[in-house]
Amino acid sequence: VVRTLFLSLSLILIAPSCFAQCNFKTGEFIEELGNPISIKAIDIEIPKSAKWEKNFLKILLTKSKNIPLSLKKSFSAKIFVTYSFGRCSYAGKVKQNGDWKDHISFVNGKSIRSVNVTLSSGNILNSVKFKLLIPETRNDLKEVFGVTLLSTLGFIAPETFKVPVNVNGTETEMLFQEASRKELLERNNRREGPIFEGDETLLWGADRLENDDVALSRLINDKWFKKGENSVNITLRSYQKLQKAYVVRANNIEKAGSYIDPNIFLDTYTAENFTFPEYHFVMQALGAEHGLIPHNRQYYFNSFQNSFEPIYYDGMIFNDGMIFNLKNTPFSKNIIERSFKYLDTIEYGSLVSSMKIKNSAQKKFKQRVNLSEKEAEDLFEEYWDRFVSNIKRLNSVITKTEVFQNDVVLSKDDHVEFLKRASQNPLVELLGVDIQASKDGEFVVEFLDASKT
């Protein structure tokens, strides 16, 4: 207990730029180092620039629509952060980010790309791993609006802000977004625990989105899983529950659509558990149903509350780039039918659009958009009006829709149906059906014998 307490305190007392080389005394700027408005620019130097550019060209010229995993190679890099009060340098690695080729582009004839950054020394805003995204891949500042609003409402959302970036001499603006790791949980006042995501492995390997009916979930933070017996038990228990939710959804895609609420498979579930219904409501009002697609979803299992929480990821806020008339954008009927049986959406809509929420979200937004105060205020008002309008329209649709209690349970037949379908899929080479921890600290995985299915 003493050791755990000491380690926890040490994480709090360590300066945000610990182990980085800074030309100022970090201890004098603790508060400023935690505020994105203090970051004026990020510069990245990749020594093997020729190989980096060659890698870019290979991605550009590949015939596949998506970016092959084999081309997402790591390159050593030096990362420099310019603050309003000084500069820090960090050692790290960078690699290509993204599924699709919209994550590569040109700026004034020079290559630019979305990248994953991993720091081997220090942290930036407490993030050791983060993304620098081409803004258009996330609908630019709409992403910042959505993240700040969700964060204000108490949902887990990654730190996101716009910042000038220079990569090997190519200057542009990008979105900084922290990765879903323990630092994200700490910043959102959650204790470290298992983080899961929809598994895209079978979806992108051969441009085959039709494999959605065999796609399940996977663990992101495997290092936490390996920490000890308690973390193993928590992870396996929650993983089994989440997989149940994915199996039921996969067996009922036409009816369920993108709807998933893993909490209904918990023994402690009650109809008053509104975590996912509330999240679904806000995401629909933000025009962010892209983030509700099962393979885009991320989850945190809160062992203290014995329930899952959604983690915001890739919602494509106000996705009018793909839809010509936002005012007539249809809401997912599957989500509405299954999410709002017990949630008073009129009352909740009033809560999330209150002046208290607006003022708090606006303050965060202005610190993260790299605009003048007037420009930031005007843009926030535009997005806020759109959000409030969507709430009214969504509630109008809900009142006209027959909603019902989603009290589905997983039966043995559901398992059999899913396993049979998965075993017949040519991309599924091995099909694990169970995993248990053994007494000697090892793990026993049971695989399906496809010939007996």
C-alpha positions in Angstrom: 0.0 0.0 0.0 2.8 2.4 0.9 4.6 1.7 -2.4 1.4 2.4 -4.4 0.8 5.6 -2.5 4.3 6.8 -3.1 4.2 6.0 -6.8 0.9 7.8 -7.2 2.2 10.9 -5.4 5.4 10.9 -7.5 3.3 11.0 -10.7 1.6 14.1 -9.3 4.8 15.8 -8.2 6.9 15.2 -11.4 7.0 18.3 -13.6 5.2 18.0 -17.0 8.5 18.4 -18.8 10.5 16.0 -16.6 13.5 14.5 -18.5 13.0 16.9 -21.4 15.7 19.6 -22.0 14.2 23.0 -21.4 15.7 26.5 -21.4 13.6 27.6 -18.4 12.8 26.3 -14.9 9.9 24.0 -15.4 9.0 24.3 -11.7 8.1 27.9 -12.2 5.6 27.2 -14.9 3.7 24.1 -13.7 0.2 25.6 -14.3 1.2 27.1 -17.7 2.7 23.8 -18.9 -0.7 22.2 -18.4 -2.5 24.7 -20.6 -2.5 24.2 -24.4 -2.7 28.0 -25.0 0.9 28.1 -23.8 2.1 26.0 -26.7 3.0 28.3 -29.7 4.6 25.8 -32.0 5.8 22.2 -32.4 8.8 21.4 -34.6 9.8 17.9 -35.6 13.2 17.0 -37.0 13.5 13.5 -38.6 17.2 12.7 -39.2 16.6 10.1 -41.9 14.6 12.6 -44.0 15.3 10.8 -47.3 13.8 7.5 -46.0 10.9 9.5 -44.4 10.1 11.0 -47.8 10.5 7.6 -49.6 8.0 6.2 -47.1 5.6 9.0 -48.0 5.9 8.2 -51.7 5.3 4.5 -51.2 2.0 5.4 -49.3 1.0 7.8 -52.0 1.6 5.3 -54.8 0.1 2.2 -53.2 -2.9 1.0 -55.1 -5.0 0.3 -52.0 -7.5 3.0 -50.7 -6.3 2.6 -47.2 -2.7 3.0 -45.8 -1.1 -0.4 -45.5 0.1 -1.3 -42.0 3.5 -2.3 -43.4 4.1 1.3 -44.4 3.5 2.7 -40.9 7.1 2.4 -39.9 8.6 4.3 -36.9 11.3 6.9 -37.4 13.5 8.4 -34.7 12.9 12.1 -34.3 13.6 15.2 -32.2 10.6 17.1 -31.0 10.8 20.7 -30.0 7.9 22.6 -28.3 8.0 26.4 -28.2 6.1 27.8 -25.3 5.3 31.5 -24.6 8.0 31.4 -21.9 10.7 29.1 -23.4 11.5 26.0 -25.4 11.8 22.2 -24.6 13.3 19.4 -26.7 12.3 15.8 -26.5 13.6 12.5 -28.0 10.9 10.3 -29.6 9.6 8.5 -32.6 7.1 9.3 -35.3 5.1 7.2 -37.7 2.2 7.5 -40.2 -1.2 7.8 -38.7 -4.6 7.0 -40.2 -6.6 4.4 -42.1 -7.2 6.4 -45.3 -5.1 8.4 -47.7 -6.7 11.7 -46.5 -4.0 11.5 -43.9 -1.3 12.4 -46.5 -1.3 15.7 -48.4 0.9 18.4 -49.8 1.5 22.0 -48.5 3.2 24.3 -51.1 4.4 21.2 -53.0 5.9 19.6 -49.9 4.6 16.5 -48.2 2.6 16.6 -45.0 1.0 13.8 -43.1 -0.8 12.9 -40.0 1.6 11.3 -37.5 1.6 9.3 -34.3 4.3 10.7 -31.9 5.8 8.7 -29.0 8.1 10.6 -26.6 10.9 8.6 -25.0 11.7 11.5 -22.7 9.3 13.9 -21.0 5.7 14.6 -21.9 3.6 17.4 -23.5 0.5 18.3 -21.5 1.1 15.1 -19.6 0.9 13.1 -22.9 3.6 10.7 -23.8 1.8 9.5 -26.9 -0.2 11.8 -29.2 -1.3 12.4 -32.7 -0.7 15.4 -35.0 -3.6 15.2 -37.5 -4.2 17.0 -40.8 -7.2 19.1 -39.6 -9.5 18.1 -42.4 -9.3 14.5 -41.3 -11.3 15.5 -38.2 -13.4 18.3 -39.6 -10.9 20.8 -38.2 -12.1 23.0 -35.4 -15.4 21.2 -35.2 -13.4 18.4 -33.5 -12.1 20.9 -30.9 -15.6 22.1 -30.3 -17.0 18.5 -29.8 -14.1 17.5 -27.6 -14.4 20.5 -25.3 -18.2 20.1 -25.0 -17.9 16.4 -24.2 -15.2 17.1 -21.7 -17.3 19.8 -20.1 -20.2 17.3 -19.8 -17.9 14.8 -17.9 -17.3 12.3 -20.7 -13.8 11.0 -21.3 -12.4 12.9 -24.3 -8.8 13.4 -25.5 -7.0 16.7 -25.1 -7.3 18.3 -28.6 -6.1 21.7 -29.9 -4.8 23.3 -33.0 -1.1 24.3 -33.2 1.5 25.4 -35.8 3.7 22.4 -36.7 6.9 22.3 -38.7 8.1 18.8 -39.9 11.5 18.8 -41.5 11.0 22.4 -42.8 7.3 22.0 -43.9 5.1 24.4 -42.0 1.4 23.9 -41.5 -1.3 23.8 -38.7 -2.3 20.5 -37.2 -4.6 19.1 -34.6 -2.8 17.8 -31.5 -4.8 14.9 -29.9 -3.6 12.8 -27.1 -3.8 9.0 -27.4 -6.0 6.8 -25.3 -3.6 5.8 -22.6 -3.3 6.1 -18.9 -2.5 9.8 -19.1 -5.9 10.4 -20.7 -7.6 8.6 -17.8 -5.5 10.6 -15.2 -6.5 13.9 -16.9 -10.1 12.9 -16.8 -9.8 12.0 -13.1 -10.2 8.2 -13.7 -8.0 5.6 -12.1 -5.9 3.5 -14.6 -7.9 0.6 -15.9 -8.5 -1.4 -19.1 -9.2 0.6 -22.3 -10.8 -1.2 -25.3 -11.6 -0.3 -28.9 -13.4 -1.8 -31.8 -11.0 -4.2 -33.6 -10.5 -3.0 -37.2 -8.0 -5.8 -38.1 -10.5 -7.6 -40.4 -11.9 -4.4 -41.8 -8.9 -2.7 -43.4 -6.7 -5.6 -44.4 -8.3 -5.9 -47.9 -10.7 -3.0 -48.1 -13.4 -5.3 -46.8 -15.9 -3.5 -44.7 -18.3 -6.4 -45.2 -16.4 -8.2 -42.4 -18.2 -6.0 -39.9 -20.3 -9.0 -38.9 -17.2 -10.8 -37.4 -15.4 -7.7 -36.0 -15.2 -7.6 -32.2 -13.2 -5.6 -29.7 -9.6 -5.6 -28.4 -7.6 -4.3 -25.5 -5.5 -1.2 -26.1 -3.3 -0.8 -23.0 -1.9 -4.3 -22.7 0.9 -3.1 -20.3 -1.7 -2.4 -17.6 -3.1 -5.9 -18.2 0.3 -7.3 -17.3 0.7 -5.4 -14.0 -0.6 -8.0 -11.7 -3.3 -10.5 -10.8 -5.9 -7.8 -10.0 -5.5 -6.0 -13.4 -5.6 -9.4 -15.1 -8.9 -10.3 -13.4 -10.5 -6.9 -14.1 -9.4 -7.0 -17.7 -10.6 -10.5 -18.5 -13.9 -10.0 -16.7 -14.7 -6.7 -18.5 -13.4 -8.0 -21.8 -15.8 -10.9 -21.8 -18.7 -8.6 -21.1 -17.7 -6.3 -24.0 -17.3 -9.1 -26.4 -20.8 -10.3 -25.5 -22.1 -6.9 -26.6 -20.2 -7.1 -29.8 -21.4 -10.6 -30.5 -25.1 -9.7 -30.0 -24.7 -6.7 -32.2 -22.9 -8.7 -34.9 -25.7 -11.2 -35.0 -28.3 -8.5 -35.3 -26.7 -5.9 -37.5 -29.8 -4.9 -39.4 -31.8 -4.3 -36.2 -29.0 -2.9 -34.0 -27.1 -0.8 -36.5 -24.4 1.0 -34.6 -26.1 0.6 -31.2 -23.9 -0.9 -28.5 -24.3 -0.5 -24.7 -22.0 -3.0 -22.9 -23.4 -2.0 -19.5 -26.6 -4.0 -20.2 -24.5 -7.2 -20.0 -23.3 -6.4 -16.5 -24.8 -8.2 -13.5 -25.2 -4.8 -11.8 -27.0 -3.1 -14.7 -30.1 -1.1 -14.0 -32.3 0.9 -16.3 -31.1 4.1 -14.6 -27.6 3.6 -16.0 -27.7 6.4 -18.5 -24.0 6.6 -19.4 -24.3 5.4 -22.9 -27.8 6.8 -23.6 -26.6 10.2 -22.6 -23.4 9.8 -24.7 -25.5 8.6 -27.7 -27.7 11.7 -27.4 -24.9 14.2 -27.3 -23.1 12.4 -30.2 -26.2 12.5 -32.3 -26.7 16.2 -31.5 -23.1 16.8 -32.5 -23.7 15.1 -35.9 -21.0 12.7 -34.7 -22.5 9.2 -35.4 -19.2 8.3 -37.2 -17.8 7.9 -33.7 -20.6 5.5 -32.8 -19.7 3.0 -35.5 -18.6 -0.1 -33.5 -15.1 -0.2 -35.0 -14.6 3.5 -34.1 -15.7 3.1 -30.5 -13.4 3.1 -27.5 -14.3 2.1 -23.9 -12.9 2.4 -20.4 -13.9 0.0 -17.7 -14.3 1.7 -14.4 -13.7 -1.0 -11.8 -14.9 1.2 -9.0 -18.3 1.8 -10.5 -18.2 -1.7 -12.2 -19.3 -0.2 -15.5 -18.1 0.8 -18.9 -17.7 4.4 -20.0 -17.3 5.6 -23.6 -14.2 7.4 -24.7 -14.7 9.9 -27.5 -12.9 9.0 -30.7 -13.2 10.1 -34.4 -16.7 11.4 -34.4 -16.4 13.6 -37.4 -18.3 16.4 -35.7 -21.0 18.1 -37.8 -20.1 16.0 -40.7 -21.5 18.3 -43.4 -18.5 17.6 -45.6 -20.2 14.3 -46.5 -23.8 15.5 -46.2 -25.0 18.4 -48.3 -27.9 19.6 -46.1 -27.1 19.3 -42.4 -30.6 20.4 -41.4 -32.1 17.3 -43.0 -29.4 14.9 -41.9 -31.2 11.7 -40.6 -30.4 10.4 -37.2 -29.7 6.7 -36.7 -33.1 5.1 -36.0 -31.4 2.1 -34.4 -29.7 4.3 -31.8 -32.9 6.2 -31.1 -35.0 3.1 -30.7 -32.7 1.4 -28.2 -31.1 4.2 -26.3 -33.9 6.5 -25.0 -36.5 4.3 -23.3 -35.8 5.6 -19.8 -33.8 8.8 -20.5 -35.8 12.0 -20.4 -34.2 13.5 -23.5 -36.1 16.8 -23.2 -34.7 17.4 -19.7 -31.2 16.1 -20.7 -31.2 18.3 -23.8 -31.9 21.4 -21.6 -29.1 20.4 -19.3 -26.4 20.0 -21.9 -27.4 23.2 -23.7 -27.6 25.3 -20.5 -25.6 28.6 -20.2 -23.4 27.0 -17.5 -22.3 24.3 -19.9 -22.0 26.8 -22.8 -19.8 29.2 -20.9 -17.5 26.5 -19.6 -17.1 24.9 -23.0 -16.5 28.2 -24.7 -13.6 29.1 -22.3 -11.9 25.8 -23.1 -12.6 26.2 -26.9 -11.0 29.6 -27.0 -7.8 28.2 -25.5 -7.4 25.5 -28.1 -8.2 27.0 -31.6 -5.2 29.3 -32.3 -7.5 32.1 -33.3 -8.1 35.7 -32.1 -10.6 36.0 -29.3 -13.2 37.5 -31.6 -12.7 34.8 -34.2 -12.9 32.1 -31.6 -16.1 33.5 -30.0 -17.8 33.9 -33.4 -16.9 30.4 -34.4 -18.0 28.9 -31.1 -21.4 30.7 -31.4 -21.9 29.2 -34.9 -21.1 25.7 -33.6 -23.2 26.1 -30.5 -26.2 27.3 -32.4 -25.9 24.2 -34.7 -25.7 21.9 -31.6 -28.8 23.5 -30.0 -30.7 23.3 -33.2 -29.8 19.6 -33.6 -31.0 18.9 -30.0 -34.4 20.3 -30.9 -34.6 18.4 -34.1 -33.4 15.2 -32.4 -36.0 15.4 -29.7 -38.6 16.0 -32.3 -37.6 12.7 -34.0 -37.4 10.9 -30.7 -41.0 11.9 -29.7 -42.2 10.4 -33.0 -40.3 7.2 -32.7 -41.4 4.1 -30.8 -38.6 3.3 -28.4 -38.2 0.1 -26.4 -36.1 -1.4 -23.7 -33.1 -3.1 -25.1 -33.0 -6.1 -22.7 -31.2 -8.4 -25.0 -29.3 -11.3 -23.3 -26.6 -13.5 -24.8 -27.7 -17.0 -25.3 -25.7 -20.1 -26.2 -27.3 -19.9 -29.7 -25.8 -16.4 -30.1 -22.3 -17.8 -29.5 -22.9 -20.7 -31.9 -24.2 -18.4 -34.6 -21.3 -16.0 -34.4 -18.6 -18.7 -34.2 -20.1 -20.5 -37.2 -20.1 -17.3 -39.2 -16.5 -16.4 -38.1 -15.1 -19.8 -38.8 -16.3 -19.6 -42.4 -14.7 -16.2 -43.0 -11.5 -16.6 -45.1 -9.7 -13.9 -43.2 -10.1 -15.6 -39.8 -7.2 -18.0 -39.4 -7.5 -18.7 -35.7 -10.6 -18.2 -33.7 -10.0 -17.9 -29.9 -13.2 -18.6 -28.0 -12.0 -18.3 -24.4 -9.1 -17.1 -22.3 -8.4 -17.9 -18.6 -5.6 -17.1 -16.2 -3.9 -20.2 -14.8 -2.4 -20.6 -11.3 1.2 -20.4 -12.6 0.6 -16.9 -14.0 0.3 -18.1 -17.6 -2.8 -17.8 -19.8 -4.8 -20.6 -21.4 -6.4 -19.7 -24.7 -9.1 -22.0 -26.2 -9.3 -22.1 -30.0 -12.3 -23.2 -32.0 -11.9 -26.4 -34.1 -13.5 -25.1 -37.3 -14.0 -28.6 -38.6 -16.5 -29.3 -35.7 -18.5 -26.1 -36.1 
